[in-house]
Amino acid sequence: MVGLHREGVAAGRPHFVTTEPFTVGATCVLDEQAARHMRVLRLDPGALVGVRDGYGHVGAGQLVRLSKVQAHIVITHAERMAPLPEVHLLVPVADRDRMLWLAEKACELGCTSWRPVLWRRSRSVSPRGEGVAFQHKVMARMHSALAQSEGAWLPQVFPEAPLDRALLAAPPGDRVVLDPAGSPMIGEAAGPLSEPLVLAIGPEGGIEADELEALLGSGFRPVRLGPTILRFETAAVAALAIARTALGTHPLSHPSS
């Protein structure tokens, strides 16, 4: 983003995620991780920073106190951003590090929800990303990505589930599954995408025939991204970027008090 003019109340400033709501004139207290980051950046009292809560609220304020465990920010501006068109991800339970990388990129691209699926081929992966502790790591990566990307909304993070439960929990709407035999996702031959959109990404090695049949029976249509077989994290990022471009954005924001 160097050299680009960015608009907004917190443009061009260091950004931090808070877990508490904030309003103009109030003091926002940030946690130890944020305080550590501020010390790394060598911020002093009086510095201007951006804050966001992951639920649409974006603000700016002045650092008034910095300790080893907390940072105190007096909020000077605040606004609420409209949510992006809904794009829900069904991601495979897979290699832990690659899932964490994808969690960052999915947040940067503004995915609405993140639901890991235990595909049949997921069970042979080791070490795989699952369990409560791993879910907390996913959320931590998303917090960091939200601040870096200057986004406003965190994805809703769900625990892993077998395919049948994931299909029952998936929201209604336009549903697509990435499949090398599907129709193009982009280009003249591609069908339109509409929100809410659910994107299903299969595991390494592909989706089993009966799993694909279950997806098709739940209203998913197969689409492909190109002539080669992509790793799951590459495919997910490419599909999400296409969806974001196709669906556009909603009106941006309105001030909050």
N, C-alpha and C positions, 0 to 999 in steps of 0.2 A: 504493500500500500504506500510505499515511500513515493513522494512526489505527486500524489493524487489529492485533489481537494475533496474532503468529505464533509458533509453537512450533518447537523444534529447537535443535540445538547452536549454530547460527550465526545465529539469527533476529535481524533488526533491525540487523545489522552490515554494514559494507561487505564485498563479496564479491569474491574473486579466483580465477582459474583457474590451477592449477599443472600442469606437464607431468610431474611426478615423484610417485611414491607417498609417502604420509605416514602416520605412526603417532604415537600419543600419546607425548610426551616428546622426539620428534625435532625437528630444526630444518628447516623447509621454506624453500627459497630461491626467491623469485619473481623474474621477469625485469624488464627495463628498463621495459616498458610498465606493469606493475603498480606499480613504484616511482614512475613518473611520475604515475600516477593517485593514489597515496597522497600525493604532494607537493601535487597539486591539491586534495585533500581536507584538506590540512594535518594529516595524522596524525603524531603524535609517538610515539617509543618508549613502550611501555606500552599503546598502543591495542589494542583487541580487534577482530579481523577474522575473516571466514569464508573458508574455502578449499574448493575442490572440484577434482577431477581429470578430470571428464568421463566417468569409468568407474564411477560409482556411489559413490565415496568423498566424503563431506562432513565437514568438520571446522571447528574454531574454534581460534584461537590468539592469542598476544600478539606484537605487533610489538616486536622487540628491537633491530633495527638497520635503518636506511634510508639508502641512498646513491643516487647518480644512476642507477646501473645495476642495483641489486639491493635486495630487501627480505628480511629474515630474520625468519621467524615460528616461534616455539616452539609446537608443537601441544599443546593442552590437552584437547581432546575430538575424537573421531572416530567416525563410524558409516558403515555401508554401506547405501545405499538400494537397494531392489529395483527392477529395471527396470520401466518401464511396459509395458502390452500393446503388442505390436509393430505399428507403423504405418509402412510403407515408402512413400516418395514417389518417383514417376517424374515429374519436372518438365521442362518444355520448355527447351531452349536458347533463350534470348530476350534481350531488352534487358538489358545488364549491370547497370544500377542497379536495375532492378525485380527481377532475380534475387537481388541482394544483399539487398534489402529482404525478399524472401520467405525467404531463408536465415535471417535473424534471427527472423522470426515462426515459421518451422518449428521452429527450435530452442526457442523459448519454449514452443511447444505440445508439445514432446517427441517429435518424429518420430524414428523409429529409424534410418532411412537416407535418403540424398539421392542420387538418380541422375538427372543431366540426360540428356534424350533429344533426339537430332537428328531431329526430325520434318521432313518435307519442307518445310514452310513456315518452319522455323527458319532455313533457309539464306539466306533473303532479308532477315533481320534484321541491322542494323548500327547501332551496335556491339553485338555479341552476347557473352554470357558463355561463354567456352570457353578451354581450354588450362590448363597447369599453374599459371601465374601467377594466373589467375582462380580456380582451385581453392583456392589459398592464401588469397585474399581472402575466399572463402566461409567457410573454416575460421576465419579471424580474426573475421569477423562473428559466427559461431556461438559462439566463445569469449566474446566480449563479451555476447552474448545469454544465455548460460548463467549468467554471473555476475549479470546484471541480474535474471533471472527466478528465481534461486535454484534452478535445476534441478540434477540430479545426473548426467545422461547426455548426452553429446554425440552427435549423429547420426553414423553412419558415412558418410563422404563418398566417393563414387565419381566417377571421371572421366566425361565425356560419352561417350555411345555411340549408334550408330544403333538404331532400334527393334528390329530382329531380335535384336541382342546384348543389349539391355536386357531383352527378354522372356525370353531364355534365362537371364539372371542373376537375374531376379526370384524371390524365395522362393516356395515353394508356400503355398497358403492361400486366404483369401477375396480375390478380385480384383475391383476396380471401376474403371471409367473414367467420367469426367465427360462427359456427352453430353446436349444439350438434348432429345433424343428419348427419353431413358431413363426408367425408373421413378423416383419420388421417392426421395431419399436419406433423408428424414426425414418422419415423419407416419404416419398410420394405414395408408397404402398402401405404406409402405416395407418392404423386406425386412430381416431382421436382419443386423447386421454382426458378424463374428467375427475373432479374431486367429489367426495373423498376417494383417494386412490390407495389401494393396497398393493404393495410390491412384494412378491414372494421370491426369495433367492435360495436356491438349493445348495446342498453340501458339495464338497470336493468329491468328484466321481459321479455326480449327477443324481437326479431324483429317480427313485425306483418307479416301475410302471404302475403299481397299485397306488403309490403316493400321488403320482400325476393324475391318475383317474379320480382320486379323492378331491384334488384341487379343481379339476374340471367340473366335477359334480357340485362343487360349492361356488361355481360361477366364475372361476378364474379362466382367463384366456391366455394361451402361450404366446410370448413374443421373444424375439431374438435381438441381440445387439450388433452382431456382425459375423464375419466368416470364421472367427477363431473361438476356441473355448477359453473363457476367462476364469481366473481364480475368483472365488466367491466375493472377496472384498473389492476387487476391481470391478466386477459386474455390478455390485450393489451401488458403488459410487457413480459409475457411468449411468445406470438406470435412474438413480435419484437426481442426477444433474439434468438428464433429459426431461424428467417429470417436472422439475422446478422450472425449467425454461418454458415448457409447454403450458404449464398452469399459470405462470406469471405470479403476480402479487396482488394482495388486497390493498385498499387505501392505507397509507402509512401509519399515521399516529394522531393522537390528540393530547393536549396538555392535561396534566393532572395536578391537583393541588397538593 
